[in-house]
Amino acid sequence: MTPTPLPVGEQVRHRFPGLSDGWARFDGPAGTLPVDTCVLSIADYMTSPAPANLGGVFGASVASDAVVQRAREATAALVGAEADEIVFGPSTTNLMFAFTRAQSRHWVSGDRIVCTELDHDSNISPWLLAARDVGATVEMLRVDPVDGTLDVEPLRQLCSDGRTRWVAISGASNLTGHAPDLARAVAIAHEYGARILVDGVARVPHLATDAAALDVDVLSTSPYKWYGPHAGVLAVRNGLLGSVEPYRVRPADYVGPARWETGTPQIEVLAGVAAAAEFMTGSPIDDVSAEETRLLALLQEGLHDAPRVTVHGPAVSADRAPTVIFTVAGMAPLDVAEALARQGIAVWSGDNYACDLVDALGLRAGGGVVRAGVARYTTADDVTRLLLAVGSLA
């Protein structure tokens, strides 16, 4: 029997209508192109008789309830959670502000939150602001200033006095792809009675992530980073959905995740979320990850060899998300991004909301970095095209 081709690279590009313009898309860390079934699922729902509000006894409402439930089940399967632990929102940042604000009702002056320099600011600022409002403190776990990697062992010192209520940590950096030792971080936090929230936005699209196996209390992820529509997700575990009261309207006295979902959900978007999650779980993530790591190695090694180019971050490894950052001597990162865009290559520049990491690496004054990421539809030809374009700049 002929094995089914792994849906990566050339084998899957036909599933992404957005590739029709011929651009080489390395902008995936900020948001990927939607897969065809995501687009069709949204259109199918919107053109069917189903659009209606939730909770009714008539057919359209029942059908809409089923769309939402399918999205919960598919997303739960992707991240190793239960369907009744999946909370949807307009964005992960939006959900983080709502979640931390609700959590802070249980904090008092002198309580501690631990964040990390590795993280996207959506896993830092919400904690900072919520802590400020109640007199709690936020301590930052530092990264290595050379390669940006994060040692989680100092968590023990920050948690050992019992004052730490939450540890907020990246599952993988949205800049460098570095994935810290989550199992160790969870073990330390729980040993001293702290809860832990893992920002899985940059991790879930590329690396196996099982919230239950890791025993994380909360995991965040964004469907538009895994070929779905713009939305945010929190997998809220270990009884937290019912033990903390969210800010909500009085009639929304629901049990389960709907209690946290302010207003009517974007049901048509959730139709697309379900399809994207099913696309993700349709192939072994470890096999996909291995192919993405191979392309990352080609890209990072090629950039290392380019004149005037400096790659920042750790070495390529199997447990790293396939994202790389670099600078070109004599050119601002924004100028590099603009020059590549003129050649039909999409990358990002600046700090990409990883403010503390860029500062820790000493790259703020130069305008940050250029970021390029591998996605399921990236090919070796795309990598060669980017390397040749960067080489022409240098």
N, C-alpha and C positions, 0 to 999 in steps of 0.2 A: 504494500500500500504506500502510495506517495504521501509523504508528510505534508500537512497543511502549512503553507508559507507563513512565517511570523509576520503579523501585520505592522511592519515598521518600514520606513524608507519607501522605496519604489513600490513595495507590495501594498501600501496603504494610501498612497497619495491620491488615488482616485476617489477616496472617501471624503476629501476635503475640497469643496468647491472654491474656497477662497484662494487656492493656489493657482487659479486660472490666469492670473496676471503675470506669472513668470518671476516674481520676486523670490529671493532666497530669504526665508523667514527665520531669523534667529532671535526674534522678539518674544518667544514663548514664555519666558519667566514672568513677563508682565501680563500675559494672556495669550492663549493659543487660539488658533482657528477652530471653529466648531465642526464636529464630525457630521456627516450627511444625515445620519439618523436623528441627531439632535435637532437639526433644522426642520426635518420632515415631521418630527413628533410635535414640535411647536405649531407648525402649519396645520397638521391634521387635527389637533385639538381646537384651534381657533376657527377652523372651517367646518367643524362638526356641530351637532346640536348640543354638545356637552357644556359649553361655557355657562357657568352659573355659580352662585356662591355656595359655600360648603354647609353641610349639616341639614339639608332639606330631605324631604321624603319623596320628592319627585325624581324622575329619571335623570335629568341633566345634573342635578345636584349630587346624586349618588355617583354618577360617572365622574364628576369632578373630584369627589372624595377619593375615588379609586386612583385618579392620577396622582394625587398627593401621597397616598399610601405607597404606590409603586415607587415614587421618588424616594421616600424614606427607606424602603426595603433595599432598593438598588444602591443607595449611598451607604447604608449600613453594611452591606456586603463588601463594598469597596474598602471601608476603613476599619472593619472588624468591630462593629458595634451592633446594637439592637435597633430595630426600626423605631421603637418608641423612645430612643435616646437622641434622635436626629432632629435638630432645630434648624429651620431655614430662615434666611433673612436676605435683604437686598445686597449686602456685602459682608465680608468677614469683619471689616473694620466697624461697621454699624453694629454687628452682633457683639463685638468685643466691648464697645462702649456701654451697651445695654447690660452685658453680663457683669462687667466690673462694677458698674454703678449699683447693681442689685447686691453683689457680694459685699460691697463696702458697708452695707447696713449692719453687718456682723463684725466689723472691725472697730477697734478702739485705738486711742492714742498709744503709741508705743509698739503696735503691731508692725510686722515687717512683711514686705513683698520683695521677692528676688526676681529681677529681670536680667537679661544678658546683653552684652554688646553685639552679639551675633545676630540679634533679631531685627526684623522689619519693625518699623515704628508702630504698626497697629498692635503689636504685642508689648509695647512699652508705654506710649502716651496714655492709653486708657487706664493703665494701672497707676501711672504717675498722678493723673488728675483725680482719680477716685481716692487714692491715698491722701493726697493733699486736702481733700474736702473733709476727711475725718481725723486728720492728724497722724496717720500711719506713715511709715517711712519706706522708701524703696532703695534697695542696695543693688548695685550692678555687678554681675559676674563678668570678669574681664576675659577678653580673648588674647591670644598670643599676638603681639604687635607685628610680627614678621609674616606669618601665614594666615592669621585670622582664625585659627582653630580654637576650640573651646574645651578646656579641661573642666569636667564637672565635679572633681573631687573637692574643690573649695566650697561647694555647697554644704558640706558637712559642718564646717565652721559657722556658716551663716544660718544653719538650721538648728544647731545643737542646743541653743538656749530655749527652744520651744516658742519663741516669739514669731517665727516665720509662719504666716498663714497660707501663702501661695508662692509657688515657683512657676514662673512663666518663661518657657524656653523654646527655642526654635528646633523643629524637627530636621530642618536642613536650611542652610542659608540661602536666601533669595539672590545673594550676590555671588558667593563662591561655591555654593553647593555643599559645603562642609556639613556633615551630619554628626552632631555630638552623640555621646553614649547615653541614649535615652533610658535604657534599662537601668543603668547605674543612677541616673538622675532621679528616676521614679523611686528607686529603692531608698535613696538618701532622704528624699522629701518625706516619704511615707514613714520611715523609721522615726522621724521626729514630729510626726503629726501634721505635716504640711500637705496641702493639696498641690497638684501640678497640672498646668495647662500647657499643652504642646501645640505650637503653631505649625500645622502640617501643610500649609499652603504650598510651599516649595518642595515638600517631600512626597506627598501622596501621588502626584503625577508620575513619579519616577522610581520610587523605592517602596518595597513592601511595608505596609503600615497596618498594624493590628492593635487597635486601641485596647481591646480586652486583654490580649496577651501581654501587652506592655503594662496594663493596669493604670493607664493615664486617667485622670479624672475628667479632663476635657480635652478634646482634639478639635482644632479648627481646620477648615479646608475651603477652597474656592473652586466651584465647578468650572469656571471659565479658564482655570489653569489646567484642567484635564478635559478640554475639547467640548465643554458645555457652554451654557449661557451665563451671563453675569448674575451671580448670586453668591451668597455666603452660607456656610454650614458650621454649626457646632455640634459635635457629638458629646453630650453631657451625661456623664456616667456616675456610678457609685452613689445614687440617691440624691444628687444635687438638684435635679429638676424639681423635686418636691420639697426640698428642705430650705430653699431660698425663694423669697417672693419677688418676682420681677415687677417692674413698673408696667402697669397695664390699665386698660379701661375696666370699669367695674363689671360689666356683663361678661367679660372674657375670663370667667371663672372655670377654666377648663382643667382637665387632668392631663399631664403629659406634655409633650413638646409644644402643642398649640398654645399653651399658657404663656409661652415665651415669644410667640410670633405675633408681633404687633400688627393688628389689622388683618384684612384678608390677604392671604399669600398670593403671589404671582403664579397662578395655577398653570398658565401656559408656559412660563419659564420652567416650572418644575417638571413639565412633560419633557422638556429638553434635558433637564438634569438627569432624569431617569435614564434616558437613552444614552447620554454620555457616560454615566456610571456603568451601564451594561456594556458599552464598548470597552471601557477600561478593564472590566472583569472578564471579558471574553477571551483574554490571552494571558498566559502565565507571566506575572509581573517580573519575576526574576529573569526570564528569558528576554523580555523587552528591555529591562534594565541593563543586561549584559551588552546588548547591541548599542544602546545609547552610550554606555561607557566606552565602547570601542570608538564611536564617533567622537566623543569628548577627548579621548587620547589623541586621535588624529588632529583635532583642532588645537588642543593645548600644546602639543609638541611642535606643531607647525608655527604657532605664535611664538614659542620660545626661540625658534630658529630664525625668526624674522628680524632684520636689523632695526634697531631703535625701539623695539617692542619689549615691554616688561609685563610678564604675567604675574598677577598677584593672587595669592591663595595657596591652598595645599596641593599636593601631588594627586594625580588621578588615582582613584580607587573604586572598588565595586560598591562601596557604601556611601558614595557621594552623588548628589544630584548633578546632572550634566550641564552645569553652568560655569562659565569662565569669565573673569574680568581681566582687563589689560589696559595699559596706557601706551601711547606712542610719544616718544621724546620730541619736544618741539611743537606738539599739537594738543590743543585742548580736547578733552573727550567729546564735547559737543561738536567740534569741528570734524573729528574723525567720523562720528555718526552721520553728519551731514554729507561728508564725502562718500561714505559707503552707500547712503541712500541714493545718491546720484547714479550709483552703479546697480541700483535695484536690490540692495541688501539691507534688511531691517535689523538694527541693533538698538540698544538703549545706552544712554549716557547719564552721568551725574551720580547721585547716591542711591537712586532707586528705592528711597525710603529706608534704606539701611544706614541711617544717619550715624549711629554710634560706631558701626563697623568701619565705615569710611574714615571717620575721625581716628579710630584706634590704629588704622593702617597708615595714617599720616597723609591721606590723599585728598583731603578737603581743599587745600589751597590751590591745587592744580585743576580743580573742577570735577573731582571724582574719578570715575572710571568709565570705560566702555564695557558693556555687558553683552555677551552672546550666549544663547542657550540652545541645546539640542532638544527637539521634540520628536514625536513618533514619525512625523513626516519628513524629518531631516534626512538627507542623503549624503554619501561621501562626495558627490559632485557639488553639493551645496557648500560643504566644508572647503573643498578646493577653491571654489569661487570666492569665498570669504578670505582665505589665505592669500590668494593672488591679489585681491583688492587691497588688503592691508599692506602687503608687500610693495604695491605700487605707491602707497603713501609714504612708506618709510624710505 
